[in-house]
Amino acid sequence: RKEIKDVVAYLRMIVNPRDEEALKRIINYPARGIGKTTIDKLVLEANTADISMWEVLERANEFGFRAGTFTALQDFVTMIKSFASMLTKQNAYEVAFHVGKQTNLVKELFNDKSTEGVARYENIQELLNSIKEWTESPDNEDGELVDKSLASYLQQITLLTDADEKDPDADTVKLMTIHAAKGLEFSCVFAAGLEEMLFPNAMAINTREELEEERRLFYVVITRAKERLWITYANTRYRFGQLVQNEPSRFIEEVPEQYMDRSFAGGGSKNQIGGSKWSKGSAFDRMRAKNVDDGESGSARQQSGTYYNAGPAAQKSAPSYLP
């Protein structure tokens, strides 16, 4: 995905400023007044002087750039150098977190409330979560955290990418979004992430229409399977760099019980939904932080608005890495 490649390009640039592929990708993203003409001039001057584009940027005052462009180039160089100064003191997650915040890349995606914009923002969130998890994972059997630097992380994902590309014709699992799966069918389907605030999405539970759209997407998921459908969810998950507890999605409870086989579920009351307090009442009765035995009836909740109203704090909250 473009947004993932953009963030990774920033990280590559920090570790190796002479990575010209990464440089061309991020030099004007988010927009900072460095257009195609300027980039072409950078390439030309680098080829003429037989130096890297980064060296041209560092010596921009020697190549006759206009005042406004020269300032933008200087600011870009200063920003990359400030990120690079963190490499010896901070781990991969701390650097990536800082980059996402200081470049306004995360903020720009957060402000895009279109369906595609929300998906791009969530992809960045998952990338940061994966880096966080990697930095906290032991490097050896003794549980030691040996090298969690940004350079080590980039080396790891490069090796994984190379391994993925070795045999494109191999019989493999097909990973795709729900929207990309429309019109397709498979003998076996794994639906991952069936958790409250994730599916249905936290931004789609404020009105009946939005919730119904999420329910229609769930219908798309279950009808992709011709023979078997596995529904999975995590009891805990990293979100915005924090480990949070999850409730199973209300949509699981809406599947007719005669079609469900819970024998594969793990331990714990959450995973045996049919016998837990969580399962009492309808999906609507479980809406938005109201326990089913709190004394408020379903009709009263519908009148009070607790079905679809996430509350001011929940609706206005923003991740910590937004300025």
Buried (B, 14 or more C-beta within 10 A) or exposed (E): EEBEEBBBBBBBBBBBBEBBEBBBBBBBBEEBEBEEEBBEBBBEBBEEEEBBBBBBBBEBEEBEBEEEBBEBBBEBBEBBEEBBEBBEEBBBBBBBBBBBBBBBBBBBBBEEEEEEBBBBBBBBBBBBBBBBBBBEEEEEEEEEEEEBBBBBBBEEBEEEEEEEEEEEEEEEEEEEEEEEBEEEEBEEBBBBBBBBBBBBBBBBBBEEEBBEBBBEBBEEBBEBBEEEBEBEBBBEBBBBBEEEEBBBBBBBBEEEEEEBEEEEBEEEEBBBBEEEEBBEBEBBBBBBEBEBEEEBEBEEBBEEEBBBBBEEEBEEEEBEBEE
